[in-house]
């Protein structure tokens, strides 16, 4: 499994520190059919907001992002 890019790891770490990792994983899992649309929006926003292209790549395969959010041994 890919560990994601620096921006994705930062977002995941922030969500986990805020205690929202599990909630974010469940929400992403519930709305995974819409993840492709989110990925495309990430690619569109990439030139304006740094790291959004990386998040878009992760949203193309939401199972990896869900696993990152649930992983207890997340490297920081």
Secondary structure, 3 states (H helix, E strand, C coil): CCCCCHHHHHHHHHHHHCCCHHHHHHHHHHCHHHHHHHHHHHHHHCCCCCCHHHHHHHHHCHHHHHHHHHCCCCCC
